[in-house]
Amino acid sequence: MDFELNEEQKLLRDTTREVLSRAYDTEKRNKIVAAEPGWSVDVWKQLAEVGLLGLSFSEDDGGMDAGPVEIMAVMTEVGRRLAPEPILDAVLVPGGLISEVGSVDQRRRVLPGVAEGSTLLAFAHNETGSRWPNITVSTSATEDGGSWSITGTKNPVPSGGSADVLVVSATLPGGGIGLFLVDGDATGLDRKSYQTHDGGRAAQITLTDVAAEPLGDGVDASAAIVASEVKAQAALCAEAVGAMEEALRLTTDYLKQRKQFGVPLAKFQALTFRAADMYVLLELARSMALYATMNLADDVVDPLVASRSKLQISRSSRKLGQEAIQLHGGIGVTAEYPVGHYVSRLVAIEHTLGGADEHLRVLSK
């Protein structure tokens, strides 16, 4: 099997790298994530102009109809540049659910604006007190004369504080979990945005009899939610690989430049052994990220495949991040130096949709 990108995929990767590399260095990123909304509106527009925000949507819905390999290439570059733009949380996950479950009218009403960068989405599914994979949905949906309303609290909602349209999960009157479209300015909706440790944004969203539109036929969408999580985990794996690649590059460059006793640290054999171990961890992670992506490319949406991949990604990212900090010394945890920010993002990825312990328990059943 050929694991190399074809020419079109390389062009997509290089375009993403160029846009993000031109936009960010450590100082610029620190300023952007410290201010609202936590990412660059200008960069978001550029991503829309080159078609990256509509990458996974069909051409009829204003997108490029790209596949998992293209998404992996883009997310790897997002991780490499530590870009704060919420491509996964505001486009791929909620947009993917609308593509999968939504009616033709809903798709063509919402998705073209997302691809153009004018509409922000968010998926409100998580609730306080539950964690992956056993997320309890206590938010309820009720119907009255053909009109639907939702009551409940969602937290955390990634990028929920600035979303124009929310895809909300709620328990249906007859059982099962339905998905609903909710306007971000709907009456009865209250949201409190906050910053996460990796510089991202999330929100607590409280809904009190908020008007909602059933997504698609309004039936149980549990299977679609699970499939969405599998695809999101594959994207997170690709992002983590990009972040690990850059963390390793920063570490090896530092070992070559920093001197102790008059010689570069790279001359100390024990330190080069540790850097070599970091490379092995990266390649293990890369192989499992490819494994997850290629299964999706073959239309195999398997939660066990996602768990196998995420388990190795979690283990590799934690150990590689720890080594990156240790080999840098004190500078590794300063806000002015990038490696600490990469490690923070890797920690966030590890704990999104299950960490090593959760996925190991899934695989042990």
C-alpha positions, -999 to +999 in steps of 0.1 A: +000+000+000+013+035-009+013+058+021+027+087+002+006+118-006-002+123-043+006+156-060-028+172-052-026+162-016+010+176-014-002+208-029-030+210-003-005+203+025+019+229+012-008+255+009-019+249+044+017+251+057+023+284+038-008+301+051-002+291+087+036+296+087+031+331+073+006+339+100+022+326+131+053+327+152+054+322+190+049+359+198+021+364+173+003+333+185+006+343+221-011+377+213-038+361+193-048+334+219-047+360+247-074+381+230-109+372+219-120+352+200-087+333+206-079+329+169-072+352+139-102+363+118-078+372+090-063+337+090-099+322+090-107+342+059-076+330+042-084+294+051-118+299+036-104+315+004-082+285-003-111+261+003-099+245+035-131+252+055-152+234+030-128+206+025-150+178+038-183+190+024-198+178-009-195+201-039-233+205-038-230+219-003-202+244-013-173+222-004-144+203-021-156+167-013-122+158+000-115+126+019-098+115+051-063+117+037-067+153+027-081+161+062-051+143+078-027+164+057-044+196+068-047+187+105-010+177+106-001+212+094-024+227+120-006+208+147+028+216+133+021+254+134+000+252+166-027+271+148-055+281+172-082+283+144-110+259+154-111+239+122-120+207+140-144+221+165-162+247+144-161+229+110-152+193+107-172+178+137-204+198+136-203+203+098-197+166+094-228+158+115-249+182+094-235+165+062-243+131+075-277+136+093-291+168+079-317+172+052-308+186+018-324+220+028-304+221+061-271+212+044-275+238+017-287+264+041-259+261+066-228+245+050-220+270+022-217+298+049-193+275+069-172+269+038-171+307+031-160+314+067-191+335+075-208+309+097-193+293+128-206+260+141-201+241+174-212+207+186-228+208+221-227+173+233-206+170+265-222+175+299-208+181+333-203+149+354-198+125+324-168+117+303-160+098+272-170+071+264-199+071+288-214+105+281-248+108+297-271+132+278-296+147+304-305+176+281-340+169+269-360+178+238-398+182+239-423+186+210-454+207+211-476+210+180-447+202+157-424+227+174-394+215+193-376+230+223-345+220+243-337+223+280-303+215+296-267+224+301-238+216+279-202+219+291-175+220+277-186+231+243-154+236+222-156+270+204-192+273+216-188+309+228-186+323+193-208+298+173-235+312+151-252+278+149-251+250+174-256+213+168-271+201+201-276+166+213-307+159+234-327+130+247-358+124+226-393+119+242-394+083+229-358+075+238-326+078+220-304+108+213-315+133+187-295+161+171-309+197+167-299+229+151-300+259+175-294+295+166-266+310+186-288+340+195-319+321+204-340+332+233-334+312+264-298+304+255-270+315+278-233+309+273-202+315+293-170+313+274-136+305+290-101+298+279-086+264+281-050+257+292-038+252+257-051+286+246-083+274+230-119+284+238-148+265+252-181+275+267-208+264+292-241+267+274-274+266+293-306+261+273-340+269+288-369+260+265-348+271+235-364+267+201-347+240+181-349+224+146-345+186+144-315+177+123-327+155+095-356+132+104-353+139+141-347+102+149-320+086+172-286+098+160-264+079+184-247+060+156-239+092+138-224+107+169-202+077+175-190+078+138-183+115+143-162+108+173-142+082+154-135+107+126-126+134+151-102+111+169-084+104+136-081+142+130-068+147+165-042+119+159-030+137+127-028+171+146-008+154+174+017+140+149+023+175+135+028+189+170+051+161+180+072+166+148+077+202+156+084+195+193+111+170+183+126+195+158+128+222+184+144+198+208+171+186+184+179+221+173+183+232+209+206+203+216+228+213+187+229+250+197+230+249+235+265+244+250+276+229+283+313+226+293+321+243+260+305+217+238+270+214+223+245+192+243+242+170+212+277+157+219+265+141+251+255+105+243+229+101+269+210+131+256+212+119+220+198+085+231+168+103+246+163+123+214+164+091+195+137+076+217+116+106+210+119+099+173+108+063+178+077+076+197+069+099+169+071+072+143+049+049+164+024+077+166+026+085+129+020+048+119-011+047+141-024+080+127-020+066+092-038+034+104-068+055+115-069+076+084-065+047+059-094+028+076-116+059+071-104+062+035-116+026+031-150+035+046-142+016+078-156+036+107-146+015+136-144+028+172-118+001+181-095+013+153-098+048+167-091+036+203-060+017+191-047+048+174-056+072+202-039+049+228-006+051+210-010+088+203-017+095+239+013+074+251+037+089+225+026+125+230+029+124+268+064+108+268+077+129+239+063+161+255+079+153+288+113+146+272+110+178+251+106+198+283+133+180+302+159+183+274+152+221+271+155+227+308+139+258+324+133+275+290+110+247+280+082+260+303+085+297+295+056+314+277+081+331+253+095+297+240+073+275+218+079+240+231+058+244+262+028+254+241+032+223+220+033+201+250+002+219+264-017+212+232-006+176+232-020+172+267-053+187+255-054+163+226-047+134+248-077+142+271-101+150+242-124+121+234-106+098+258-071+095+271-048+065+273-066+050+303-100+053+288-090+038+254-071+010+271-102+001+291-122+001+258-097-022+242-095-045+272-132-054+271 
